Amino acid sequence: MGEFRIVRKTASERKVIHRMAKHLAEPRWMVYPTAKRSEQALVRLGVTAYELLGGVARHERHQTWGRAVLKAREPLIDQRAFRSAVVFREYVTDDARLVLANLRDAAAQGAVVLNHCRVVDLRGDPKASAVQATCNLTRRNVTIGAGAIVNASGPWVDPVRRMEGPVDDRLILSKGVHLTLASDRLPVNNTVTMPMPDGRTLFVVRRGEATYVGTTDTLVDRDPEVWPSITDEDVDYILRAVERTFDVASIEPSEVQAAWAGLRPLIADGENNPGEISRKDEIWVGERGMITVAGGKLTGYRLMAEKVAETIRANAPVSVGTSPRESGYLPGGEFDGEVGDLAAHISQQHNLGIHTAHRLASLYGSEYDDILSLGRDPICPGSKIIDGEIVWAIEYEGAATLEDVFYRRTRAAWYEPNACELLQPMASIMAQHTGWSPERVEQEIAATSAVFRSELSFQAA
Ligand SMILES: Cc1cc2nc3c(=O)[nH]c(=O)nc-3n(C[C@H](O)[C@H](O)[C@H](O)COP(=O)(O)OP(=O)(O)OC[C@H]3O[C@@H](n4cnc5c(N)ncnc54)[C@H](O)[C@@H]3O)c2cc1C
């Protein structure tokens, strides 16, 4: 029953996020290929239940494609293995940019937001009334007093809880790996799901000139890391899934353009199969009063925030609002139509190539104009990334390192071809705006390309 509630709430929340920021939660048709009629019936049953629970509008409800339609619309799907498909509406979310949009929105409402600042200890006894934090860039320490302290550190929730004193771990971490290929190596027209014999489902998603594929789901028995390593097994699992689903020549690990791994913070429930562990969220109040929020789904973040606010009201001497704003837009979210319409408008109005325009629309939404006013020259010949984006990232999105710009602001690392060639021009523009010395520029490039290479270290074998 609890799982139904999670599905219902997250399904309807996705629509709210899409209303607030259409560019960050983009509706796409998701193609689920099926081999047999019985399988098709089962998938339709699940999708129908999901649509009813989530209140999906009639025109957005699923379709079934027979063999001829499947062949016409997704010709690459192996027609010998799959005779039909169930096609349903899903939202593709840009997680890092959704977080940024919320942080900027919070700052606009008066919040003070710190980047690269790590909480290292709690202050106050018996109740914690401040955190001690260290700036990872300057190494300066600060003590920040607070009426309520909320620990929302994802996979790091348990290490932060231990700052209150000895506690048992409550999280279990599951690694998810994605691989990026050139889109012409796997040219899908829609988002395609790949049902696996072990019961998992992987996704193939087109994004500009890239197609990314993922994800794995394997338990990790060690401390959380920002960049968990990607093994040959992870890569093999994903590439074999592609071969099972598509009629394509075997893809070699050396063809992978970029890769990344993340850790899902799941609440331990005694289940050992990561796919079976509930994606529920929970809130715990620690001995010294710190409120921890853990688990959950990204798209359920507003509901989790609401529960955190209720817990603060019940436990701490501070006043907080009653619920997240229902109406209004996140920064960049206010425009007519969908991302494709906005991209066409930008391309026409500003005489830009459609790929550059589409990038601007999907990353920045209605703020594209501000970016263009900061600079509209490609950062290097042939690039779709323009110099205004780098300036914007520094001035308005708190980017402080090349890694911030390359990975979490422009998303170039994962979705642009020959991404490492963009590091030098990006770093030069950053240097002009921040006064970085030539040595600092070299350090930033070396550090960021080391991260990029380490994610692809499976190619060295
Ligand atoms: C591969 C993969 C696929 C996923 N797919 C989906 C999906 O399809 N749909 C969905 O809804 N969810 C999905 N998720 C889950 C979703 O990404 C997570 O639920 C979500 O990111 C959790 O958000 P969070 O803010 O709690 O944690 P995070 O996003 O991990 O953020 C935690 C933050 O806390 C910071 N931090 C850690 N320690 C400290 C400290 N001491 N001081 C200060 N800051 C600290 C970290 O630097 C980090 O920025 C997926 C996750 C993974 C890994």
The ligand as an ORCA input file, in Angstrom:
! r2SCAN-3c Opt
* xyz 0 1
  C      21.980      6.316    -11.014
  C      20.840      6.951    -10.307
  C      19.612      7.035    -10.944
  C      18.538      7.638    -10.310
  N      17.354      7.731    -10.977
  C      16.326      8.377    -10.409
  C      15.119      8.562    -11.121
  O      14.986      8.125    -12.262
  N      14.109      9.234    -10.515
  C      14.233      9.735     -9.252
  O      13.310     10.360     -8.774
  N      15.374      9.563     -8.532
  C      16.410      8.897     -9.092
  N      17.570      8.732     -8.405
  C      17.621      9.140     -6.999
  C      17.938     10.586     -6.833
  O      19.035     10.983     -7.611
  C      18.238     10.802     -5.351
  O      17.097     10.426     -4.650
  C      18.507     12.241     -5.075
  O      19.640     12.682     -5.776
  C      18.790     12.411     -3.609
  O      18.943     13.773     -3.395
  P      19.659     14.272     -2.109
  O      19.652     15.767     -2.180
  O      19.102     13.603     -0.910
  O      21.151     13.728     -2.262
  P      22.278     14.202     -3.244
  O      21.710     14.629     -4.550
  O      23.318     13.125     -3.249
  O      22.852     15.479     -2.521
  C      23.486     15.383     -1.264
  C      24.373     16.600     -1.153
  O      24.864     16.660      0.172
  C      26.209     17.103      0.099
  N      26.921     16.729      1.320
  C      27.335     15.508      1.708
  N      27.963     15.573      2.895
  C      27.954     16.886      3.251
  C      28.470     17.599      4.373
  N      29.131     17.007      5.373
  N      28.293     18.957      4.409
  C      27.617     19.603      3.399
  N      27.098     18.960      2.310
  C      27.268     17.627      2.253
  C      26.758     16.410     -1.142
  O      27.905     17.081     -1.613
  C      25.587     16.523     -2.087
  O      25.660     17.711     -2.829
  C      18.673      8.140     -9.000
  C      19.923      8.065     -8.364
  C      20.998      7.474     -9.012
  C      22.327      7.407     -8.318
*
